[in-house]
Amino acid sequence: MIEELVGAENEPSVFRLSSDKRIQKNQNFLSFQRNSLKEELATKHKKFTSFKGYRIGAYAFPKHDKRYGKSMILLLPSN
């Protein structure tokens, strides 16, 4: 699926981030996602600033979905 989104030639250079954490009803969605992604980046020895100039694709499951709070972010170096 990623290959279809970014093209077969770009797929190997895509940096993927995803969060399987579930948001709690009393949490702010944006704050929750930011913290989850920051933790994920830290496990890969990266920071948000590591991707300056990258193209970003993101998806977050909507509030009515049972997977609400999960997300996926694709980072592709600019050409």
PyMOL Python script that loads the backbone (N, CA, C, O; Angstrom):
from pymol import cmd

cmd.read_pdbstr("""\
ATOM      1  N   MET A   1       0.818  -1.197   0.000  1.00  0.00           N
ATOM      2  CA  MET A   1       0.000   0.000   0.000  1.00  0.00           C
ATOM      3  C   MET A   1       0.866   1.269   0.000  1.00  0.00           C
ATOM      4  O   MET A   1       0.561   2.234  -0.700  1.00  0.00           O
ATOM      5  N   ILE A   2       1.929   1.256   0.777  1.00  0.00           N
ATOM      6  CA  ILE A   2       2.827   2.414   0.829  1.00  0.00           C
ATOM      7  C   ILE A   2       3.395   2.669  -0.571  1.00  0.00           C
ATOM      8  O   ILE A   2       3.491   3.812  -1.017  1.00  0.00           O
ATOM      9  N   GLU A   3       3.765   1.590  -1.247  1.00  0.00           N
ATOM     10  CA  GLU A   3       4.320   1.712  -2.594  1.00  0.00           C
ATOM     11  C   GLU A   3       3.335   2.409  -3.529  1.00  0.00           C
ATOM     12  O   GLU A   3       3.740   3.218  -4.364  1.00  0.00           O
ATOM     13  N   GLU A   4       2.059   2.105  -3.395  1.00  0.00           N
ATOM     14  CA  GLU A   4       1.038   2.755  -4.222  1.00  0.00           C
ATOM     15  C   GLU A   4       0.932   4.240  -3.908  1.00  0.00           C
ATOM     16  O   GLU A   4       0.703   5.047  -4.809  1.00  0.00           O
ATOM     17  N   LEU A   5       1.094   4.606  -2.654  1.00  0.00           N
ATOM     18  CA  LEU A   5       0.962   5.998  -2.242  1.00  0.00           C
ATOM     19  C   LEU A   5       2.148   6.865  -2.660  1.00  0.00           C
ATOM     20  O   LEU A   5       1.963   8.008  -3.080  1.00  0.00           O
ATOM     21  N   VAL A   6       3.349   6.334  -2.549  1.00  0.00           N
ATOM     22  CA  VAL A   6       4.533   7.163  -2.788  1.00  0.00           C
ATOM     23  C   VAL A   6       5.294   6.797  -4.055  1.00  0.00           C
ATOM     24  O   VAL A   6       6.212   7.511  -4.459  1.00  0.00           O
ATOM     25  N   GLY A   7       4.919   5.692  -4.681  1.00  0.00           N
ATOM     26  CA  GLY A   7       5.627   5.227  -5.869  1.00  0.00           C
ATOM     27  C   GLY A   7       6.682   4.200  -5.496  1.00  0.00           C
ATOM     28  O   GLY A   7       7.361   4.332  -4.478  1.00  0.00           O
ATOM     29  N   ALA A   8       6.813   3.185  -6.325  1.00  0.00           N
ATOM     30  CA  ALA A   8       7.750   2.093  -6.048  1.00  0.00           C
ATOM     31  C   ALA A   8       9.182   2.589  -5.887  1.00  0.00           C
ATOM     32  O   ALA A   8       9.935   2.068  -5.064  1.00  0.00           O
ATOM     33  N   GLU A   9       9.556   3.596  -6.673  1.00  0.00           N
ATOM     34  CA  GLU A   9      10.934   4.103  -6.621  1.00  0.00           C
ATOM     35  C   GLU A   9      11.232   4.838  -5.318  1.00  0.00           C
ATOM     36  O   GLU A   9      12.394   4.934  -4.923  1.00  0.00           O
ATOM     37  N   ASN A  10      10.209   5.359  -4.642  1.00  0.00           N
ATOM     38  CA  ASN A  10      10.398   6.112  -3.393  1.00  0.00           C
ATOM     39  C   ASN A  10      10.199   5.272  -2.139  1.00  0.00           C
ATOM     40  O   ASN A  10      10.641   5.663  -1.059  1.00  0.00           O
ATOM     41  N   GLU A  11       9.546   4.134  -2.266  1.00  0.00           N
ATOM     42  CA  GLU A  11       9.171   3.323  -1.103  1.00  0.00           C
ATOM     43  C   GLU A  11      10.345   2.984  -0.189  1.00  0.00           C
ATOM     44  O   GLU A  11      10.184   3.063   1.029  1.00  0.00           O
ATOM     45  N   PRO A  12      11.521   2.611  -0.708  1.00  0.00           N
ATOM     46  CA  PRO A  12      12.619   2.262   0.204  1.00  0.00           C
ATOM     47  C   PRO A  12      13.092   3.415   1.102  1.00  0.00           C
ATOM     48  O   PRO A  12      13.667   3.162   2.160  1.00  0.00           O
ATOM     49  N   SER A  13      12.867   4.656   0.708  1.00  0.00           N
ATOM     50  CA  SER A  13      13.349   5.785   1.507  1.00  0.00           C
ATOM     51  C   SER A  13      12.302   6.349   2.463  1.00  0.00           C
ATOM     52  O   SER A  13      12.560   7.347   3.136  1.00  0.00           O
ATOM     53  N   VAL A  14      11.128   5.728   2.534  1.00  0.00           N
ATOM     54  CA  VAL A  14      10.067   6.209   3.419  1.00  0.00           C
ATOM     55  C   VAL A  14      10.376   5.822   4.863  1.00  0.00           C
ATOM     56  O   VAL A  14      10.679   4.666   5.159  1.00  0.00           O
ATOM     57  N   PHE A  15      10.295   6.803   5.750  1.00  0.00           N
ATOM     58  CA  PHE A  15      10.443   6.572   7.185  1.00  0.00           C
ATOM     59  C   PHE A  15       9.033   6.467   7.758  1.00  0.00           C
ATOM     60  O   PHE A  15       8.227   7.381   7.584  1.00  0.00           O
ATOM     61  N   ARG A  16       8.732   5.376   8.429  1.00  0.00           N
ATOM     62  CA  ARG A  16       7.381   5.128   8.926  1.00  0.00           C
ATOM     63  C   ARG A  16       7.311   5.278  10.438  1.00  0.00           C
ATOM     64  O   ARG A  16       8.198   4.832  11.166  1.00  0.00           O
ATOM     65  N   LEU A  17       6.250   5.909  10.886  1.00  0.00           N
ATOM     66  CA  LEU A  17       5.958   6.004  12.315  1.00  0.00           C
ATOM     67  C   LEU A  17       4.519   5.594  12.507  1.00  0.00           C
ATOM     68  O   LEU A  17       3.647   5.978  11.728  1.00  0.00           O
ATOM     69  N   SER A  18       4.270   4.821  13.533  1.00  0.00           N
ATOM     70  CA  SER A  18       2.889   4.484  13.843  1.00  0.00           C
ATOM     71  C   SER A  18       2.747   4.326  15.343  1.00  0.00           C
ATOM     72  O   SER A  18       3.705   4.027  16.057  1.00  0.00           O
ATOM     73  N   SER A  19       1.543   4.534  15.789  1.00  0.00           N
ATOM     74  CA  SER A  19       1.269   4.428  17.214  1.00  0.00           C
ATOM     75  C   SER A  19       0.100   3.478  17.416  1.00  0.00           C
ATOM     76  O   SER A  19      -0.963   3.644  16.817  1.00  0.00           O
ATOM     77  N   ASP A  20       0.306   2.490  18.257  1.00  0.00           N
ATOM     78  CA  ASP A  20      -0.776   1.568  18.606  1.00  0.00           C
ATOM     79  C   ASP A  20      -1.401   1.918  19.945  1.00  0.00           C
ATOM     80  O   ASP A  20      -2.294   1.220  20.426  1.00  0.00           O
ATOM     81  N   LYS A  21      -0.929   2.999  20.541  1.00  0.00           N
ATOM     82  CA  LYS A  21      -1.491   3.419  21.821  1.00  0.00           C
ATOM     83  C   LYS A  21      -2.920   3.902  21.619  1.00  0.00           C
ATOM     84  O   LYS A  21      -3.256   4.451  20.570  1.00  0.00           O
ATOM     85  N   ARG A  22      -3.735   3.698  22.604  1.00  0.00           N
ATOM     86  CA  ARG A  22      -5.129   4.149  22.550  1.00  0.00           C
ATOM     87  C   ARG A  22      -5.298   5.418  23.373  1.00  0.00           C
ATOM     88  O   ARG A  22      -4.803   5.528  24.495  1.00  0.00           O
ATOM     89  N   ILE A  23      -5.996   6.349  22.798  1.00  0.00           N
ATOM     90  CA  ILE A  23      -6.275   7.595  23.492  1.00  0.00           C
ATOM     91  C   ILE A  23      -7.349   7.361  24.560  1.00  0.00           C
ATOM     92  O   ILE A  23      -8.281   6.581  24.361  1.00  0.00           O
ATOM     93  N   GLN A  24      -7.204   8.036  25.671  1.00  0.00           N
ATOM     94  CA  GLN A  24      -8.218   7.966  26.720  1.00  0.00           C
ATOM     95  C   GLN A  24      -9.262   9.045  26.463  1.00  0.00           C
ATOM     96  O   GLN A  24      -8.957  10.060  25.837  1.00  0.00           O
ATOM     97  N   LYS A  25     -10.464   8.844  26.926  1.00  0.00           N
ATOM     98  CA  LYS A  25     -11.562   9.774  26.653  1.00  0.00           C
ATOM     99  C   LYS A  25     -11.267  11.198  27.126  1.00  0.00           C
ATOM    100  O   LYS A  25     -11.761  12.154  26.528  1.00  0.00           O
ATOM    101  N   ASN A  26     -10.485  11.356  28.167  1.00  0.00           N
ATOM    102  CA  ASN A  26     -10.219  12.691  28.714  1.00  0.00           C
ATOM    103  C   ASN A  26      -8.958  13.345  28.143  1.00  0.00           C
ATOM    104  O   ASN A  26      -8.589  14.434  28.583  1.00  0.00           O
ATOM    105  N   GLN A  27      -8.281  12.705  27.167  1.00  0.00           N
ATOM    106  CA  GLN A  27      -7.057  13.253  26.606  1.00  0.00           C
ATOM    107  C   GLN A  27      -7.337  14.113  25.376  1.00  0.00           C
ATOM    108  O   GLN A  27      -8.282  13.866  24.628  1.00  0.00           O
ATOM    109  N   ASN A  28      -6.494  15.126  25.186  1.00  0.00           N
ATOM    110  CA  ASN A  28      -6.541  15.954  23.993  1.00  0.00           C
ATOM    111  C   ASN A  28      -5.858  15.179  22.868  1.00  0.00           C
ATOM    112  O   ASN A  28      -4.741  14.692  23.038  1.00  0.00           O
ATOM    113  N   PHE A  29      -6.532  15.063  21.712  1.00  0.00           N
ATOM    114  CA  PHE A  29      -6.031  14.237  20.616  1.00  0.00           C
ATOM    115  C   PHE A  29      -4.664  14.708  20.116  1.00  0.00           C
ATOM    116  O   PHE A  29      -3.747  13.900  19.969  1.00  0.00           O
ATOM    117  N   LEU A  30      -4.521  16.005  19.857  1.00  0.00           N
ATOM    118  CA  LEU A  30      -3.267  16.516  19.315  1.00  0.00           C
ATOM    119  C   LEU A  30      -2.110  16.305  20.288  1.00  0.00           C
ATOM    120  O   LEU A  30      -1.027  15.885  19.880  1.00  0.00           O
ATOM    121  N   SER A  31      -2.325  16.588  21.549  1.00  0.00           N
ATOM    122  CA  SER A  31      -1.276  16.388  22.560  1.00  0.00           C
ATOM    123  C   SER A  31      -0.912  14.914  22.674  1.00  0.00           C
ATOM    124  O   SER A  31       0.263  14.558  22.770  1.00  0.00           O
ATOM    125  N   PHE A  32      -1.925  14.068  22.664  1.00  0.00           N
ATOM    126  CA  PHE A  32      -1.711  12.624  22.745  1.00  0.00           C
ATOM    127  C   PHE A  32      -0.847  12.147  21.572  1.00  0.00           C
ATOM    128  O   PHE A  32       0.121  11.413  21.772  1.00  0.00           O
ATOM    129  N   GLN A  33      -1.194  12.564  20.349  1.00  0.00           N
ATOM    130  CA  GLN A  33      -0.446  12.141  19.166  1.00  0.00           C
ATOM    131  C   GLN A  33       0.983  12.666  19.195  1.00  0.00           C
ATOM    132  O   GLN A  33       1.922  11.931  18.891  1.00  0.00           O
ATOM    133  N   ARG A  34       1.149  13.914  19.552  1.00  0.00           N
ATOM    134  CA  ARG A  34       2.489  14.507  19.608  1.00  0.00           C
ATOM    135  C   ARG A  34       3.379  13.727  20.579  1.00  0.00           C
ATOM    136  O   ARG A  34       4.521  13.406  20.251  1.00  0.00           O
ATOM    137  N   ASN A  35       2.867  13.425  21.757  1.00  0.00           N
ATOM    138  CA  ASN A  35       3.645  12.686  22.754  1.00  0.00           C
ATOM    139  C   ASN A  35       3.939  11.262  22.302  1.00  0.00           C
ATOM    140  O   ASN A  35       5.046  10.762  22.504  1.00  0.00           O
ATOM    141  N   SER A  36       2.962  10.610  21.697  1.00  0.00           N
ATOM    142  CA  SER A  36       3.160   9.239  21.209  1.00  0.00           C
ATOM    143  C   SER A  36       4.237   9.198  20.133  1.00  0.00           C
ATOM    144  O   SER A  36       5.103   8.324  20.143  1.00  0.00           O
ATOM    145  N   LEU A  37       4.178  10.140  19.214  1.00  0.00           N
ATOM    146  CA  LEU A  37       5.165  10.174  18.134  1.00  0.00           C
ATOM    147  C   LEU A  37       6.555  10.545  18.637  1.00  0.00           C
ATOM    148  O   LEU A  37       7.559  10.022  18.152  1.00  0.00           O
ATOM    149  N   LYS A  38       6.608  11.442  19.605  1.00  0.00           N
ATOM    150  CA  LYS A  38       7.898  11.825  20.191  1.00  0.00           C
ATOM    151  C   LYS A  38       8.557  10.602  20.839  1.00  0.00           C
ATOM    152  O   LYS A  38       9.763  10.400  20.704  1.00  0.00           O
ATOM    153  N   GLU A  39       7.765   9.796  21.537  1.00  0.00           N
ATOM    154  CA  GLU A  39       8.280   8.576  22.162  1.00  0.00           C
ATOM    155  C   GLU A  39       8.756   7.585  21.101  1.00  0.00           C
ATOM    156  O   GLU A  39       9.813   6.971  21.249  1.00  0.00           O
ATOM    157  N   GLU A  40       7.981   7.434  20.040  1.00  0.00           N
ATOM    158  CA  GLU A  40       8.346   6.534  18.942  1.00  0.00           C
ATOM    159  C   GLU A  40       9.648   6.980  18.287  1.00  0.00           C
ATOM    160  O   GLU A  40      10.518   6.153  18.014  1.00  0.00           O
ATOM    161  N   LEU A  41       9.789   8.273  18.033  1.00  0.00           N
ATOM    162  CA  LEU A  41      11.013   8.800  17.440  1.00  0.00           C
ATOM    163  C   LEU A  41      12.215   8.544  18.351  1.00  0.00           C
ATOM    164  O   LEU A  41      13.292   8.186  17.873  1.00  0.00           O
ATOM    165  N   ALA A  42      12.038   8.725  19.635  1.00  0.00           N
ATOM    166  CA  ALA A  42      13.135   8.527  20.590  1.00  0.00           C
ATOM    167  C   ALA A  42      13.655   7.087  20.535  1.00  0.00           C
ATOM    168  O   ALA A  42      14.857   6.864  20.683  1.00  0.00           O
ATOM    169  N   THR A  43      12.773   6.116  20.327  1.00  0.00           N
ATOM    170  CA  THR A  43      13.214   4.717  20.232  1.00  0.00           C
ATOM    171  C   THR A  43      14.073   4.494  18.993  1.00  0.00           C
ATOM    172  O   THR A  43      14.831   3.526  18.924  1.00  0.00           O
ATOM    173  N   LYS A  44      13.955   5.395  18.008  1.00  0.00           N
ATOM    174  CA  LYS A  44      14.731   5.296  16.765  1.00  0.00           C
ATOM    175  C   LYS A  44      15.853   6.339  16.727  1.00  0.00           C
ATOM    176  O   LYS A  44      16.460   6.586  15.685  1.00  0.00           O
ATOM    177  N   HIS A  45      16.115   6.947  17.904  1.00  0.00           N
ATOM    178  CA  HIS A  45      17.168   7.960  18.049  1.00  0.00           C
ATOM    179  C   HIS A  45      16.965   9.136  17.087  1.00  0.00           C
ATOM    180  O   HIS A  45      17.918   9.626  16.481  1.00  0.00           O
ATOM    181  N   LYS A  46      15.722   9.577  16.957  1.00  0.00           N
ATOM    182  CA  LYS A  46      15.364  10.695  16.082  1.00  0.00           C
ATOM    183  C   LYS A  46      14.554  11.709  16.869  1.00  0.00           C
ATOM    184  O   LYS A  46      14.041  11.415  17.949  1.00  0.00           O
ATOM    185  N   LYS A  47      14.447  12.919  16.308  1.00  0.00           N
ATOM    186  CA  LYS A  47      13.612  13.984  16.846  1.00  0.00           C
ATOM    187  C   LYS A  47      12.763  14.518  15.707  1.00  0.00           C
ATOM    188  O   LYS A  47      13.016  14.200  14.545  1.00  0.00           O
ATOM    189  N   PHE A  48      11.762  15.325  16.024  1.00  0.00           N
ATOM    190  CA  PHE A  48      10.945  15.935  14.990  1.00  0.00           C
ATOM    191  C   PHE A  48      11.821  16.732  14.011  1.00  0.00           C
ATOM    192  O   PHE A  48      11.558  16.753  12.809  1.00  0.00           O
ATOM    193  N   THR A  49      12.850  17.377  14.534  1.00  0.00           N
ATOM    194  CA  THR A  49      13.718  18.207  13.694  1.00  0.00           C
ATOM    195  C   THR A  49      14.611  17.383  12.768  1.00  0.00           C
ATOM    196  O   THR A  49      15.253  17.941  11.879  1.00  0.00           O
ATOM    197  N   SER A  50      14.661  16.075  12.961  1.00  0.00           N
ATOM    198  CA  SER A  50      15.475  15.212  12.101  1.00  0.00           C
ATOM    199  C   SER A  50      14.926  15.144  10.682  1.00  0.00           C
ATOM    200  O   SER A  50      15.599  14.648   9.779  1.00  0.00           O
ATOM    201  N   PHE A  51      13.717  15.637  10.482  1.00  0.00           N
ATOM    202  CA  PHE A  51      13.041  15.468   9.202  1.00  0.00           C
ATOM    203  C   PHE A  51      12.743  16.800   8.515  1.00  0.00           C
ATOM    204  O   PHE A  51      11.771  16.917   7.768  1.00  0.00           O
ATOM    205  N   LYS A  52      13.566  17.780   8.766  1.00  0.00           N
ATOM    206  CA  LYS A  52      13.374  19.080   8.122  1.00  0.00           C
ATOM    207  C   LYS A  52      13.443  18.909   6.601  1.00  0.00           C
ATOM    208  O   LYS A  52      14.370  18.291   6.076  1.00  0.00           O
ATOM    209  N   GLY A  53      12.455  19.462   5.910  1.00  0.00           N
ATOM    210  CA  GLY A  53      12.407  19.383   4.459  1.00  0.00           C
ATOM    211  C   GLY A  53      11.736  18.128   3.918  1.00  0.00           C
ATOM    212  O   GLY A  53      11.561  18.010   2.705  1.00  0.00           O
ATOM    213  N   TYR A  54      11.361  17.201   4.767  1.00  0.00           N
ATOM    214  CA  TYR A  54      10.699  15.987   4.317  1.00  0.00           C
ATOM    215  C   TYR A  54       9.246  16.272   3.929  1.00  0.00           C
ATOM    216  O   TYR A  54       8.632  17.216   4.426  1.00  0.00           O
ATOM    217  N   ARG A  55       8.723  15.461   3.056  1.00  0.00           N
ATOM    218  CA  ARG A  55       7.289  15.481   2.753  1.00  0.00           C
ATOM    219  C   ARG A  55       6.612  14.560   3.756  1.00  0.00           C
ATOM    220  O   ARG A  55       7.142  13.502   4.094  1.00  0.00           O
ATOM    221  N   ILE A  56       5.440  14.967   4.231  1.00  0.00           N
ATOM    222  CA  ILE A  56       4.761  14.243   5.305  1.00  0.00           C
ATOM    223  C   ILE A  56       3.381  13.799   4.855  1.00  0.00           C
ATOM    224  O   ILE A  56       2.620  14.568   4.269  1.00  0.00           O
ATOM    225  N   GLY A  57       3.078  12.552   5.141  1.00  0.00           N
ATOM    226  CA  GLY A  57       1.728  12.023   4.952  1.00  0.00           C
ATOM    227  C   GLY A  57       1.276  11.470   6.291  1.00  0.00           C
ATOM    228  O   GLY A  57       2.046  10.794   6.974  1.00  0.00           O
ATOM    229  N   ALA A  58       0.054  11.743   6.669  1.00  0.00           N
ATOM    230  CA  ALA A  58      -0.422  11.294   7.977  1.00  0.00           C
ATOM    231  C   ALA A  58      -1.849  10.809   7.900  1.00  0.00           C
ATOM    232  O   ALA A  58      -2.646  11.295   7.097  1.00  0.00           O
ATOM    233  N   TYR A  59      -2.163   9.840   8.749  1.00  0.00           N
ATOM    234  CA  TYR A  59      -3.538   9.371   8.874  1.00  0.00           C
ATOM    235  C   TYR A  59      -3.795   9.070  10.336  1.00  0.00           C
ATOM    236  O   TYR A  59      -2.976   8.437  11.002  1.00  0.00           O
ATOM    237  N   ALA A  60      -4.923   9.522  10.827  1.00  0.00           N
ATOM    238  CA  ALA A  60      -5.373   9.202  12.186  1.00  0.00           C
ATOM    239  C   ALA A  60      -6.798   8.687  12.074  1.00  0.00           C
ATOM    240  O   ALA A  60      -7.620   9.270  11.368  1.00  0.00           O
ATOM    241  N   PHE A  61      -7.086   7.612  12.760  1.00  0.00           N
ATOM    242  CA  PHE A  61      -8.438   7.071  12.718  1.00  0.00           C
ATOM    243  C   PHE A  61      -9.408   8.060  13.351  1.00  0.00           C
ATOM    244  O   PHE A  61      -9.099   8.658  14.383  1.00  0.00           O
ATOM    245  N   PRO A  62     -10.585   8.239  12.738  1.00  0.00           N
ATOM    246  CA  PRO A  62     -11.550   9.219  13.245  1.00  0.00           C
ATOM    247  C   PRO A  62     -12.177   8.792  14.567  1.00  0.00           C
ATOM    248  O   PRO A  62     -12.114   7.630  14.968  1.00  0.00           O
ATOM    249  N   LYS A  63     -12.776   9.765  15.222  1.00  0.00           N
ATOM    250  CA  LYS A  63     -13.323   9.575  16.567  1.00  0.00           C
ATOM    251  C   LYS A  63     -14.353   8.453  16.656  1.00  0.00           C
ATOM    252  O   LYS A  63     -14.436   7.775  17.680  1.00  0.00           O
ATOM    253  N   HIS A  64     -15.129   8.248  15.612  1.00  0.00           N
ATOM    254  CA  HIS A  64     -16.166   7.215  15.660  1.00  0.00           C
ATOM    255  C   HIS A  64     -15.623   5.808  15.406  1.00  0.00           C
ATOM    256  O   HIS A  64     -16.358   4.831  15.555  1.00  0.00           O
ATOM    257  N   ASP A  65     -14.360   5.690  15.030  1.00  0.00           N
ATOM    258  CA  ASP A  65     -13.750   4.395  14.742  1.00  0.00           C
ATOM    259  C   ASP A  65     -13.254   3.749  16.030  1.00  0.00           C
ATOM    260  O   ASP A  65     -12.782   4.440  16.933  1.00  0.00           O
ATOM    261  N   LYS A  66     -13.359   2.429  16.115  1.00  0.00           N
ATOM    262  CA  LYS A  66     -12.908   1.728  17.324  1.00  0.00           C
ATOM    263  C   LYS A  66     -11.392   1.836  17.502  1.00  0.00           C
ATOM    264  O   LYS A  66     -10.883   1.586  18.595  1.00  0.00           O
ATOM    265  N   ARG A  67     -10.665   2.205  16.443  1.00  0.00           N
ATOM    266  CA  ARG A  67      -9.210   2.376  16.528  1.00  0.00           C
ATOM    267  C   ARG A  67      -8.814   3.833  16.762  1.00  0.00           C
ATOM    268  O   ARG A  67      -7.662   4.208  16.542  1.00  0.00           O
ATOM    269  N   TYR A  68      -9.758   4.647  17.203  1.00  0.00           N
ATOM    270  CA  TYR A  68      -9.495   6.067  17.469  1.00  0.00           C
ATOM    271  C   TYR A  68      -8.266   6.226  18.349  1.00  0.00           C
ATOM    272  O   TYR A  68      -8.129   5.553  19.370  1.00  0.00           O
ATOM    273  N   GLY A  69      -7.380   7.115  17.947  1.00  0.00           N
ATOM    274  CA  GLY A  69      -6.148   7.355  18.696  1.00  0.00           C
ATOM    275  C   GLY A  69      -4.942   6.734  18.018  1.00  0.00           C
ATOM    276  O   GLY A  69      -3.814   7.169  18.250  1.00  0.00           O
ATOM    277  N   LYS A  70      -5.160   5.724  17.183  1.00  0.00           N
ATOM    278  CA  LYS A  70      -4.047   5.135  16.438  1.00  0.00           C
ATOM    279  C   LYS A  70      -3.758   6.008  15.234  1.00  0.00           C
ATOM    280  O   LYS A  70      -4.647   6.674  14.705  1.00  0.00           O
ATOM    281  N   SER A  71      -2.501   5.997  14.805  1.00  0.00           N
ATOM    282  CA  SER A  71      -2.135   6.847  13.677  1.00  0.00           C
ATOM    283  C   SER A  71      -0.970   6.226  12.902  1.00  0.00           C
ATOM    284  O   SER A  71      -0.319   5.283  13.351  1.00  0.00           O
ATOM    285  N   MET A  72      -0.741   6.801  11.716  1.00  0.00           N
ATOM    286  CA  MET A  72       0.400   6.409  10.913  1.00  0.00           C
ATOM    287  C   MET A  72       0.928   7.671  10.224  1.00  0.00           C
ATOM    288  O   MET A  72       0.157   8.478   9.704  1.00  0.00           O
ATOM    289  N   ILE A  73       2.241   7.824  10.230  1.00  0.00           N
ATOM    290  CA  ILE A  73       2.868   8.961   9.560  1.00  0.00           C
ATOM    291  C   ILE A  73       3.969   8.417   8.655  1.00  0.00           C
ATOM    292  O   ILE A  73       4.767   7.569   9.053  1.00  0.00           O
ATOM    293  N   LEU A  74       3.987   8.928   7.430  1.00  0.00           N
ATOM    294  CA  LEU A  74       5.019   8.568   6.461  1.00  0.00           C
ATOM    295  C   LEU A  74       5.853   9.812   6.191  1.00  0.00           C
ATOM    296  O   LEU A  74       5.304  10.884   5.939  1.00  0.00           O
ATOM    297  N   LEU A  75       7.151   9.679   6.240  1.00  0.00           N
ATOM    298  CA  LEU A  75       8.070  10.789   5.987  1.00  0.00           C
ATOM    299  C   LEU A  75       8.942  10.410   4.799  1.00  0.00           C
ATOM    300  O   LEU A  75       9.619   9.382   4.805  1.00  0.00           O
ATOM    301  N   LEU A  76       8.909  11.258   3.789  1.00  0.00           N
ATOM    302  CA  LEU A  76       9.638  10.994   2.557  1.00  0.00           C
ATOM    303  C   LEU A  76      10.577  12.145   2.265  1.00  0.00           C
ATOM    304  O   LEU A  76      10.138  13.293   2.197  1.00  0.00           O
ATOM    305  N   PRO A  77      11.880  11.863   2.089  1.00  0.00           N
ATOM    306  CA  PRO A  77      12.807  12.959   1.795  1.00  0.00           C
ATOM    307  C   PRO A  77      12.366  13.731   0.551  1.00  0.00           C
ATOM    308  O   PRO A  77      11.850  13.146  -0.400  1.00  0.00           O
ATOM    309  N   SER A  78      12.572  15.035   0.566  1.00  0.00           N
ATOM    310  CA  SER A  78      12.229  15.818  -0.622  1.00  0.00           C
ATOM    311  C   SER A  78      13.274  15.548  -1.687  1.00  0.00           C
ATOM    312  O   SER A  78      14.425  15.228  -1.392  1.00  0.00           O
ATOM    313  N   ASN A  79      12.856  15.682  -2.896  1.00  0.00           N
ATOM    314  CA  ASN A  79      13.786  15.418  -4.018  1.00  0.00           C
ATOM    315  C   ASN A  79      14.436  16.682  -4.495  1.00  0.00           C
ATOM    316  O   ASN A  79      15.241  16.649  -5.425  1.00  0.00           O
TER     317      ASN A  79
END
""", "prot")
cmd.dss("prot")
cmd.show_as("cartoon", "prot")
cmd.util.cbc("prot")
cmd.orient("prot")
